[in-house]
């Protein structure tokens, strides 16, 4: 592990999740010495790797809020960036399903909220149209709010694309680098030594409030809100055509059923406020709860094979809005309370943070074009190497399947291991290639994948 530099940075961004990586990418457009720091061994190791993977329109955000504006702007920007960078996105649309008279009566208000948020395409549909569009829906649905602009996206590739582009443009990435204290003058005491910086951006996710307190602020408290999810096998994919959303509550959007760009189906999440910021384990009670909700929404789904279960923690705060603030006298910006919409809003948040840094006195210099990035495709709706005769002819490794469940080739694993930000674990390799993410969960390919991983680590020493 290389030692930390003694020379001060212009900007240090703490937190290499999707938001922190987007901010680092934005700063990389300027002739600044920038560092992206994270306590974990990989980018996107926290909330960013375990969410519902939806590219939101922002139709149901609080009108006039900062979140509403940044989600609306971020959705347009990320959709364009995804097409350019090879991040899989599928515009499947969403249906907000009403199961009783009270929920049905709430739909007109949600449609008006969508209009207040600048989204004009939402409309209410009746039970017949709803049934025609989702024939496997459970009995008793009374209607729905149709939101055609909602999409599904690959969250792993998004974070990795931002971070890769930032590093290629000169940003220093310091992983396994936990910020333990902040001394006067922005001396960051980390688990790997001291980092110095002129400006500091706190994008530490679940720990943003703790870092904020080290700078003398008590503006918000992060409560980890656990969301457990169940992933159903690819054989379930034909059961659902849209993102099926419930009528939201004060705790969040509730339990949904959604296809994924990886060809599977998600059921979840729960919404459990906890006191432990490391409690990412699934529980028997949570899974029973999800199966009960899923049985009402899409009964046939419960007959399908479960590929995996996982849980993520969202950074909930006291307010239904982002907690982004600038402290010019400290040359410090807090980016807190970024919940599940942070993936969608990430690029707009980054631009907003750059503006706040300018307000705090940063003179970034002239903007420049970033080196283009094209990420390996993980989406089922787009060409993948195992089916690309041209790619296989040019490199036979793309025709050699290692993970049969997910049809991941030796060439893809090799490329991930040699990438700008290589994986630090088998889980990181899985997020880059899908190897081991299928129905056998690595039972058949695990040894071969592990051997390639260990060989690459040995050669990198």
N, C-alpha and C positions, 0 to 999 in steps of 0.2 A: 504494500500500500504506500503510495507516494506521500511524502510529507506535505503539510499545508504550506502555502507560500507566506512569506513574511510581508511582502508588499501589500498595502491595502487595496481592496477592491473598490470600484465605484458603487456597485450595488451587490448586495447578497440577498438572495431569495431563500427563505427557510421553508422547506416543504416541497418535495418533488412529486406531488400528486398532479392531477390534470390541471388544476388552477395554477399551482406554482410553476409547472412546466410551461404552461401557456404564457405566463408572465416572463419567464426566462427567455422564451422564444421572441417575445415582443421586444425585450431589451437587446436581444442579439442583433436587431436591425440597426443598432447605433454603435459608434466606436467607443464603447464602454468596456471596462474590465468588470465582468459580471460572473457571479458564482451561484450555482444552484446546489443547495445543501439538504440532505435528508438523513435521518437516523437509520433508515432501513438500508438493506443491501441492494435495492433495486428501485427504479422509479415506479410510481403508481402502486405502492405496496399497501396503502391504507384504504380509505373509503373508495378511492378511484377504481380499485380492482373488483369491487363487490357491490355493484348497484344494479338497477333494472335496465340499464343500457338503452334508454329512450332519448331521442333528440326531440325535445319539447318545442311546441309553438309558444308556450307561455300563456295559453288561453285562460288558464284558471289562476294566474298569479294575482296578487293584490294590486288592483289598478293604481297607478301612480307611484308604485314602490320602485326602489332601485332594482330589485330583482326582476320585476316585470320588464323594465326597460332593457336590462342587460341580457335577459333571456331572449327577448324579441330580436335584439341586434345580434346576439351570439348565434342564434339558430341560423340566420341567413349566412353569417360568415363561416360557421363550421360546416354547413352543407356544401358551400363552395370549396372550402379547404379540403374536405373529405374527398371530393371528386378529383382534386388536383393531386392529393398526397396518397391516394389509394386506400383511404379508410372506408370500410364497407358501411353503406347506409342503404336501407330499404324503406321507401315511403309507403308503409302499409296502412296508415291512418289509424284512428282510434274511435272506439264507441264507448261512451259513458253510459253504462246500462242501469236503468231504473228497475228495481225489483219490487217496489211497493208504491202505494199512492203518494206517500210523503216524498220519496225520491223522485217520482215522476213530476210532482209539483215543483221540485227544485230545479228542473232542467231549464225552464225559461230564464230564471235568474242566472244560471251558469252561462247561457247563451248571451245574455246582456253583459256579463262580466267579460266574456271573450271579445265582444265588440268594444268594450271600454279599453281592452288591452290591444286594440288595433287588429284583432283577428276577425275577419268578416265571413269566413267560410263555414263556421259552425252552424248546424241546423238540427232541429229535432225531427226524429223519424219515429214512425209507429211500429207496433209489434210485428206486423206482417213484413215490412221491409227489413226490420232487424233480423227476423227469422230467415228470410231469404239470403241475407248476407252472411249470417252465422248459423248455419243449419244445425250445428252440434250444441248450440247454447241450451242451457238447462231450462226446464219449464217455468213459466210464471213471469218472464220478462215483459214489462209493460211498454217499453219504448227506450229510446236512447238519444243522447246528443252525439251527433256525427261530427268528428273533428278530423277531416281528411289530411291535414298537414302534419300530423304526428308521424314520426319515423323511428325505426330501430337502428342502432349504430353499434360498432365495436368499441367499447370503452378502453380496452387494453391497447389497441392500435393507436387510438387518439392520443393518449398520454405519451406513448413511445414516439410517435411522430413529432410531437412538440419538442420533446427532450432531445431527440436525435438531431433535429434541425438546429436547435440551440447550440448543441455541442459542436456540430459541424461548423457553425458560424463563430466559434471561439469561446463560448461559455464554458467555464470550468464546472464539472459535476463532481461533487464530493459526497459520496455515499458512505454508509456506516459512520456518520458524522453527526452525532446527537448534540444539539445545542443545550448546554447545561447551565449557562449563566450568561448575562450580558453586563459587561463592565462599562463605565463611562467612556464615551468616545467610540461607541460601537465596537468594542472588543468582544467578540463572541468566544466564550470558553466552550470548546466542544470536546467530545470524547477522543478526538484525534489531535487536539492542540488548540491554538488560538487563531482565529480569523479576524481580520480587521476590515472595516468597510466604512465608506462615507455615508451611504444610505442603506436602510434595512427595510425589507419587505417580509412581513410575517404571513405566510400562507401555510401555517402548520396544521391546518385541519382540526382534528380533535383536540390538539394541544395549543391552538391559537390563543385561547384565553390565558393559559399558563405563561406563554412567552410575553403576552401583552402585560401581564402583571409584573414581570421582570423589568419592563420599561416604565412601570409606575401607573398603569391604567387598570381600571376595574369597570370597564364599560359593558362587559357581557360575560356570561358563564356558559361554557359548552356542556350540554348534557348529552352523553352518547345515546343515540336512539338506535337500538338494534333492529335490523331488518333481516329476518330469516327468509330464505327462498329455496324452492325445490326446482331442480332442472329435470325435465322429462326428455326421454330419448327422441331421436330424430323420427322414429315411427309415429310420434304424436303430432308432428308438424302440420299434417293436413287437417287436423281438427280445428284449427283456428286461423282466421284470415286477417284479423285486425288485432290491435292492442285493445283488450277488453278491460275497461276501467270501471271501478265503482264510483258512486257519488261520494266526493271527498268528505272527510271529517276534520276536526281540529288537529288531530294527530298526523294527518297526511292524506295521501291519495288513496290509502287503503290497499286491499289485496287485489291484484290484477292478474290476468293471464295474458301472456305476451309471447309471440314468436321471437326468436333471436336471429341475428344475422348468421349465426353458426349452425342454423338448421334445427334448433331444438325449441322447447317451450318452457317458459318460466312461469312459476306460480309463487306469488308473494308480493310484497314483503310483509312481515309483521311490523309492529311499531311499538317497541318496548323501551321506555326510558330507564336507563341504568345508571349506576354510579361508577362502573368500572370501564375505563377506556380501552381495555384489552379483551373484553368479553365477546369474542367473535365466534364462540362455539354455538352450534345448534342445540336445541332442546327438544325433548319428546313432546312437551306441551305445545311448543311453537309449531312443530310439524303436524300434530293432530289438528290444531287450529287451522292451519293452511289447507289441509286436506278437506276439512269440513267446508271451508269457504269455496274451495275448488270444486267440490262435488255439486254445489249449487250452480256455479257459473258454467262449468263444462264437465258434466258427469263422466263422459267417456274418457276424459284425461286421466282420471284416477285408475283406469284399467291399464294404463301404459307403464312401461318400465321407467324407473327413476334412475337417471344417470348420476346425479350428484345433489348434495344439499350444501348450502353455504350461508354465511351471515356476514353482513357488513354493518358498520356503525356510521350513522349520519351525525353531523355536528349541529345538533339542535340548540337554539338559544331562546331567550325570553321573548323575542320578537319574531314576527312572520316576515322577516326581511333579512337581506345580507347585512353584516356588520363591518362595512368597509369604511375606514376612517384614516385621515391624514393628520399627522402631528408634525407640522413644519419645523417647530423649534428643535425637534429631535431628529429630523430627517428620517422619518419613520412612517410606514404605512401598514395598517392592520387590515388583513383580508380574512374576516371571521364569519362564522355562521353560514358557510357555503354548504347548502344541503344538496339534495339529489339533482337539482337543476344546474348545479355547478358545471357539470360536463357540457351541457348545452351553452351556458353563458361564458364558458372559459375564455374564448378569444375576446369577447367584449369586456370581460372583467380585466383582462390584461391591458387593453387600451385605456380603460378607466384608471387603472393603477398607474400607468405611465403618466397620465394627466395629473394625478395627485403628486407624483414624484416631481414633476415640473413645478407644481405649486409650492413644493417644499424647497425649491431652489436647484434641482438637478437640471443641468444643461446637457442633454444627451448628444448634441451634435447632429450632423446631417444623417438622414435615414439612408439605408442601402438595401438592395435586394438580398434576400436570404438565399443560400444555395438550395435548389429544389430537393425535395425528398419524395421518394416513392416507396411506400411500405409494402411488404409482402401481403398478399390478399388472404384473409382468413374467412371471407364470407362465402356462403353457399350459392348466392345469386350471381356470383362473378367467377370468371375462369380461375381455376386452380392448377398448379403444375402437373398433378397426376393425369389430368385430362388434356394437357396442352402438348400436342404432338411436336410442335416446333421447339418448345422448350426442352423436351426430352431428347429430340434429335441433336440439339446443341450441347446438352449436358445430360447424359444418361442417369445421373443421380436424381433427377426430377421424375424419373420413371420407376424408381426403386422405393416402394412403399414400406415404411417402417412401422407406422401406426395404422393398422387396418381399419379400426373403427372410424377414425377421423380422416383417413386417406392422406396422411402426412408423409412426405417423402424424405429420403436421406438428404437430398439437396436443400430442402427447406430448413432442416435441423442444422446442417452444416452452415448455412448462411446466417442463421440466428446466432449461432455460437461465435461467429466471426464478425458480428455486426458492430456498429459504433458503440452501442450500449449493450454488451452481451448479458445474458441472464446470469444471475448469481446462484440460481437454484433450479431444481427440476420444475418447480411451480412457475418460475419465471420463464423457463423454456416453453412450458405449456401455454402461457399467455402469448407467446410470440409465434407459436406454430400450431397449437391445438393438440400436440402429441400427448397422449395420455388422458385427454378430456372426454373420451367416448364412453360407450356402454361398459367396457371392461375396466375402465379407470386405470389403464396401464398394466393390467395383469399379464397381457401377452407381449406388449412392446416395451415394458418398463426396463427390462435388463438391457436391451439394445440402446434405448434412449439414454439410460444412465451411463453406459459405456462411452457413448459419443460425448456426453457432457463431461465426464471425468477426463477423457483424453484431451479435450479442448482446454480444460483447466490446467492440465499438466503441461501442455505445450505453451500456454500463456505465461508460465512461471519464468 
